[in-house]
Amino acid sequence: MNKLANMASASSSTQTRRSSLLRAMSSRYDLYLMLLIPILWYLVFHYGPLYGLQIAFKNFSPAKGITGSAWVGLDHFKRFIESYYFWRLLWNTVSINLFSLLFAFPIPILLAVLVTEIRNKAFSKIVQNITYIPHFISIVVMVGMLMLFLAPRGGPVNTIIEAFGGEPVRFFDSAAWFKPIFISSNIWQNMGWQSIIYIAALSGVNPQLYEAAKMDGASRLRRIWHVSIPGILPVIVILLILDVGHFMNVGFEKILLMQNNLNLESSDVISTFVYSSGILKGEYSYTAAIGLFNSIINLALLLLVNRFARKKAETSLW
């Protein structure tokens, strides 16, 4: 009897919640209708193409179509893992993202703290505007600027090197210089834009906490370390999880524009290899398998980091 009573109460509560949700949706139907556009976008352009993932397990032929192509199982995955360029592609992809995470991720946080600590509001706005502007420069223009600045003849950087008695450096023709140039230019271009959300989070920290820390004799650095950083820690954790979620995805367009045969040893990553082999050479099944391999690693990292953050920092995406 008790079990039946519990089941009846559970079903009634479920019906009550459902009816209340329907009433809320009917009262604000205009807002829910606005959700149709993003929902359709994701269904058509994100979930719809998942049907084509099966070509990663087939020997796809455009003439036969997806359904008519023969199954080959995991052959494409084995071919990629056993290829001589597998470890080079994996290391370049991982190293670029790892160094970007280590150096590029903290800098917007430091910039946001610096901007909020500036007492002169006019000067603070100037700093924000100066750091925001590079974000709106297109990737093509950015790479063109880098080529001009780092040109072996007439480039400002090499002009300074020669003025101090050094030899001009061919930055874009050196595999050793590719990653530092790529990561540092990304930091310069995006740090101002990425700091916006941290500045907004810092504005929400309770001012009384700063006053209490100041009355206790805490210096400005101590107040930043013990009040500002803990105050925005949930935001930092969420953005870190999101960054790790696309850890294996490198800036494809910028790398492709900076890439040449002389720096290929450091610039050849999974995304550029998929483009050159899949789009240019027509190896659709092979590169679909590589892309799926890349996405599986991203998903695994996202789940692991989200779980770790939920346990340690009590903050997570879900």
For each residue, the residues with C-beta under 8 A, 3 or more apart:
1: 4 5
2: 5 6
3: 6 7
4: 1 7 8
5: 1 2 8 9
6: 2 3 9 10
7: 3 4 10 11
8: 4 5 11 12
9: 5 6 12 13
10: 6 7 13 14
11: 7 8 14 15
12: 8 9 15 16
13: 9 10 16 17
14: 10 11 17 18
15: 11 12 18 19
16: 12 13 19 20
17: 13 14 20 21
18: 14 15 21 22
19: 15 16 22 23
20: 16 17 23 24
21: 17 18 24 25
22: 18 19 25 26
23: 19 20 26 27
24: 20 21 27 28
25: 21 22 28 29 32
26: 22 23 29
27: 23 24
28: 24 25 31 32
29: 25 26 32 33
30: 33 34
31: 28 34 35
32: 25 28 29 35
33: 29 30 36
34: 30 31 37
35: 31 32 38 39
36: 33 39 40
37: 34 40 41
38: 35 41 42
39: 35 36 42 43
40: 36 37 43 44
41: 37 38 44 45 46
42: 38 39 45 46 47
43: 39 40 46 47 48
44: 40 41 47 48
45: 41 42 48 49
46: 41 42 43 49 50
47: 42 43 44 50
48: 43 44 45 51
49: 45 46 52 53
50: 46 47 53
51: 48 54 66
52: 49 55 66 288
53: 49 50 56 288 292
54: 51 57 58 66
55: 52 58 60 66 69 284 285 288
56: 53 76 77 285 288 289 291 292
57: 54 71 72 73 74 76 289
58: 54 55 66 69 70 71 72 285
59: 69 70 71 72 285
60: 55 64 66 69 284 285 288
61: 64 65 68 69
62: 65 284
63:
64: 60 61 68 69
65: 61 62 68 69
66: 51 52 54 55 58 60 69
67:
68: 61 64 65
69: 55 58 59 60 61 64 65 66 285
70: 58 59
71: 57 58 59
72: 57 58 59 75 76 285
73: 57
74: 57 77 78
75: 72 78 79
76: 56 57 72 79 80 285 286 288 289 290
77: 56 74 80 81 289 293
78: 74 75 81 82
79: 75 76 82 83 286
80: 76 77 83 86 286 289 290 293
81: 77 78 86
82: 78 79 86
83: 79 80 86
84:
85: 88 89 268 273
86: 80 81 82 83 89 90
87: 90 91
88: 85 91 92 265 268
89: 85 86 92 93 268 269 270 273
90: 86 87 93 94 270
91: 87 88 94 95
92: 88 89 95 96 266 267 268 269
93: 89 90 96 97 248 250 269 270 271 294
94: 90 91 97 98 247 248
95: 91 92 98 99 179
96: 92 93 99 100 179 182 183 250 269
97: 93 94 100 101 247 248 250
98: 94 95 101 102
99: 95 96 102 103 179 183
100: 96 97 103 104 105 183 186
101: 97 98 104 105 243 244 247
102: 98 99 105 106
103: 99 100 106 107 183 187
104: 100 101 107 108 183 186 187 190 191
105: 100 101 102 108 109 239 240 243
106: 102 103 109 110
107: 103 104 110 111 187 191
108: 104 105 111 112 190 191 192 194 195 198
109: 105 106 112 113 195 198 229 232 236
110: 106 107 113 114
111: 107 108 114 115 131 191 192 195 198
112: 108 109 115 116 195 198 199 201 202 232
113: 109 110 116 117 198 202 224 228 229
114: 110 111 117 118 127
115: 111 112 118 124 127 128 195 199
116: 112 113 124 199 202 203 228
117: 113 114 220 224
118: 114 115 121 123 124 127
119:
120: 123 124
121: 118 124 125
122: 125 126
123: 118 120 126 127
124: 115 116 118 120 121 127 128
125: 121 122 128 129
126: 122 123 129 130
127: 114 115 118 123 124 130 131
128: 115 124 125 131 132 192 199
129: 125 126 132 133
130: 126 127 133 192
131: 111 127 128 134 191 192 195
132: 128 129 135 136 192 193 196
133: 129 130 136 137 192
134: 131 137 142 188 189 190 192
135: 132 189 190 192 193
136: 132 133
137: 133 134 141 142 145 189
138: 141 142
139: 142 143 251 253 254 257
140: 143 144 257
141: 137 138 144 145
142: 134 137 138 139 145 146 185 189 254
143: 139 140 146 147 254 257 258
144: 140 141 147 148
145: 137 141 142 148 149
146: 142 143 149 150 172 181 185 258
147: 143 144 150 151 172
148: 144 145 151 155
149: 145 146 155 156 157
150: 146 147 155 157 158 169 171 172 181
151: 147 148 154 155 158
152: 155 158 168 169 170 171
153: 158 168
154: 151 158 159
155: 148 149 150 151 152 158 159
156: 149 159 160
157: 149 150 160 161 169 171
158: 150 151 152 153 154 155 161 162 168 169
159: 154 155 156 162 163
160: 156 157 163 164
161: 157 158 164 166 167 168 169
162: 158 159 165 166 167 168
163: 159 160
164: 160 161
165: 162
166: 161 162 169
167: 161 162
168: 152 153 158 161 162
169: 150 152 157 158 161 166 174 177
170: 152 173 174
171: 150 152 157 174 177 181
172: 146 147 150 177 178 181 258 260 262 263
173: 170 260 262 263
174: 169 170 171 177 178 262 263
175: 178 262 263 264 265 266 267
176: 266
177: 169 171 172 174 180 181 263
178: 172 174 175 181 182 258 263 266 267
179: 95 96 99 182 183 266
180: 177 183 184
181: 146 150 171 172 177 178 184 185 258
182: 96 178 179 185 186 251 254 255 258 267
183: 96 99 100 103 104 179 180 186 187
184: 180 181 187 188
185: 142 146 181 182 188 189
186: 100 104 182 183 189 190 251 254
187: 103 104 107 183 184 190 191
188: 134 184 185 191
189: 134 135 137 142 185 186
190: 104 108 134 135 186 187 193 194
191: 104 107 108 111 131 187 188 194 195
192: 108 111 128 130 131 132 133 134 135 195 196
193: 132 135 190 196
194: 108 190 191 197 198
195: 108 109 111 112 115 131 191 192 198 199
196: 132 192 193 199 200
197: 194 200 201 235 239
198: 108 109 111 112 113 194 195 201 202 232 235 236
199: 112 115 116 128 195 196 202 203
200: 196 197 203 204
201: 112 197 198 204 205 231 232 235
202: 112 113 116 198 199 205 228 231 232
203: 116 199 200
204: 200 201 231
205: 201 202 209 210 227 228 231 232
206: 209 231
207: 210 211
208: 211 212
209: 205 206 212 213 227 231
210: 205 207 213 214 223 227
211: 207 208 214 215
212: 208 209 215 216
213: 209 210 216 218 222 223 226 227
214: 210 211 217 218 223
215: 211 212
216: 212 213
217: 214
218: 213 214 222 223 226
219: 222 223
220: 117 223 224
221: 224 225
222: 213 218 219 225 226
223: 210 213 214 218 219 220 226 227 228
224: 113 117 220 221 227 228 229
225: 221 222 228 229
226: 213 218 222 223 229 230
227: 205 209 210 213 223 224 230 231
228: 113 116 202 205 223 224 225 231 232
229: 109 113 224 225 226 232 233 236
230: 226 227 233
231: 201 202 204 205 206 209 227 228
232: 109 112 198 201 202 205 228 229 235 236
233: 229 230 236 237 313 315
234: 237 238 313 315
235: 197 198 201 232 238 239
236: 109 198 229 232 233 239 240
237: 233 234 240 241 309 313 315 316
238: 234 235 241 242 315 317
239: 105 197 235 236 242 243
240: 105 236 237 243 244 305 309
241: 237 238 244 245 302 305 306 309 316 317
242: 238 239 245 246 317
243: 101 105 239 240 246 247
244: 101 240 241 247 301 302 305
245: 241 242 298 301 302 305
246: 242 243 249 298
247: 94 97 101 243 244 297 298 301
248: 93 94 97 270 294 295 297 298 301
249: 246 252 271 294 298
250: 93 96 97 255 269 270 271
251: 139 182 186 254 255
252: 249 255 256 269 271 272 275
253: 139 256 257
254: 139 142 143 182 186 251 257 258
255: 182 250 251 252 258 259 267 269 271 272
256: 252 253 259 272 275
257: 139 140 143 253 254
258: 143 146 172 178 181 182 254 255 263 267
259: 255 256 263 264 267 268 272
260: 172 173 263 264 267
261: 264
262: 172 173 174 175
263: 172 173 174 175 177 178 258 259 260 266 267
264: 175 259 260 261 267 268
265: 88 175 268
266: 92 175 176 178 179 263
267: 92 175 178 182 255 258 259 260 263 264 272
268: 85 88 89 92 259 264 265 272 273
269: 89 92 93 96 250 252 255 272 273
270: 89 90 93 248 250 273 274 290 294
271: 93 249 250 252 255 274 275 294
272: 252 255 256 259 267 268 269 275 276
273: 85 89 268 269 270 276 277 287 290
274: 270 271 277 278 279 287 290 291 294
275: 252 256 271 272 278 279 280
276: 272 273 279 280 281
277: 273 274 280 281 283 286 287 290
278: 274 275 281 282 283 284 286 287 288
279: 274 275 276 282
280: 275 276 277
281: 276 277 278
282: 278 279
283: 277 278 286 287
284: 55 60 62 278 287 288
285: 55 56 58 59 60 69 72 76 288 289
286: 76 79 80 277 278 283 289 290
287: 273 274 277 278 283 284 290 291
288: 52 53 55 56 60 76 278 284 285 291 292
289: 56 57 76 77 80 285 286 292 293
290: 76 80 270 273 274 277 286 287 293 294
291: 56 274 287 288 294 295
292: 53 56 288 289 295 296
293: 77 80 289 290 296 297
294: 93 248 249 270 271 274 290 291 297 298
295: 248 291 292 298 299
296: 292 293 299 300
297: 247 248 293 294 300 301
298: 245 246 247 248 249 294 295 301 302
299: 295 296 302 303
300: 296 297 303 304
301: 244 245 247 248 297 298 304 305
302: 241 244 245 298 299 305 306
303: 299 300 306 307
304: 300 301 307 308
305: 240 241 244 245 301 302 308 309
306: 241 302 303 309 310 316 317 318
307: 303 304 310 311 316
308: 304 305 311 312
309: 237 240 241 305 306 312 313 315 316
310: 306 307 313 314 315 316
311: 307 308 314
312: 308 309
313: 233 234 237 309 310 316
314: 310 311
315: 233 234 237 238 309 310
316: 237 241 306 307 309 310 313
317: 238 241 242 306
318: 306
